[in-house]
Amino acid sequence: MPNPAKMSQVLSKIKGYKDPTTKRIEDWSWKPIEEVAQRLDYPTEVPDYIQGGYGQFMQRQLGRAQRGEMGPRDLLKAYGITQSSIGRGGLPYNTATKAGLKVPRTDELVRPEGAFAEWLGSPMGQKYLQSAERGEVNQRALSDIQEKFAPFGKQNQLIGQMAYGATELPKMGDVNKALLSDSDRFRKWASSIKGIDSAKPGFIGSLLGRGDVPTLDARQLNLQANTPPVGIGSIMKRGQGTGGLEAVDRLTARQKALGLDIDPSLEPFYQHLAHHTLWDKMGGAQTTHADLVKAMKDYKTGGLV
């Protein structure tokens, strides 16, 4: 049974809520927000482990962007981690490592983005980053991850994305300027990167210190939306991606309506941290993303290997 006080608090916040008006996805019905809150057991706050962990990491990343310290290597790491997460699920440790990938032993499922982040700290991962910063593709490094990432699937697609990252991302210009721009400009910039459609700017942004956009992933869709009248891909691509933008705006409005308690200093990151909260609640987990944080923080030129 839900806590009556929590239930009352949440229901009072979302009473009368209406989804934003849309032009491209009006035929796509979403679950009532009251049902969503019930499935989440009426959440009232962003948990401390998220605020003190990933929240503080995002705060540090924003500080780096404000000091002009973000560069191509940061973008390359964030892009690779984002791409490795798409369309793949967690695997048991023995399955995830059977092709030679080295990750810390765990009884929990090994997440693909965590495994890829660990690989970035390996000698071959470092060689990939060092070459990619110069706009060069290191074929030996790509062959290494192609072989070791095979248990997660779509490894050929991943190395194609990594090759694109190496040749194109160093040309993206001032990463810091993009991260500090307004929401519309940031989303347009992030969506211009191959493979980062309208649903994913929040994911890559969170790794770089941007937290005002949530990620519309499979778990959020399962929580929030009913089956669309056409395929997800088709509805998101409507109006040259406007359908996806409207869907993310709807998720943003819903998370704002929930009004989860958060430290005021972390308010700029509310949307991503709220997404993190809902994602963990749906999965019955406490995900720290320590492996992603370590990769973004430490895997520098000549860094930890």
Sequence and secondary structure as in RCSB ss.txt:
>XXXX:A:sequence
MPNPAKMSQVLSKIKGYKDPTTKRIEDWSWKPIEEVAQRLDYPTEVPDYIQGGYGQFMQRQLGRAQRGEMGPRDL
LKAYGITQSSIGRGGLPYNTATKAGLKVPRTDELVRPEGAFAEWLGSPMGQKYLQSAERGEVNQRALSDIQEKFA
PFGKQNQLIGQMAYGATELPKMGDVNKALLSDSDRFRKWASSIKGIDSAKPGFIGSLLGRGDVPTLDARQLNLQA
NTPPVGIGSIMKRGQGTGGLEAVDRLTARQKALGLDIDPSLEPFYQHLAHHTLWDKMGGAQTTHADLVKAMKDYK
TGGLV
>XXXX:A:secstr
   HHHHHHHHHHHTT      SS TTS B  HHHHHHHTT   B  HHHIIIIIHHHHHHHHHHHTT   HHHH
HHHHHHHHHHTT   B HHHHTTTS      SS B HHHHHHHHHTSHHHHHHHHHHHTT   HHHHHHHHHHTG
GGS HHHHHHHHHHHHHHGGGS  HHHHHTS HHHHHHHHHTSTT  TTSHHHHHHHTT  SS    HHHHHHHB
   SS HHHHHTHHHHHHHHHHHHHHHHHHHHHT B  GGGGGGHHHHHHHHHHHHHHT     HHHHHHHHH  
TT   
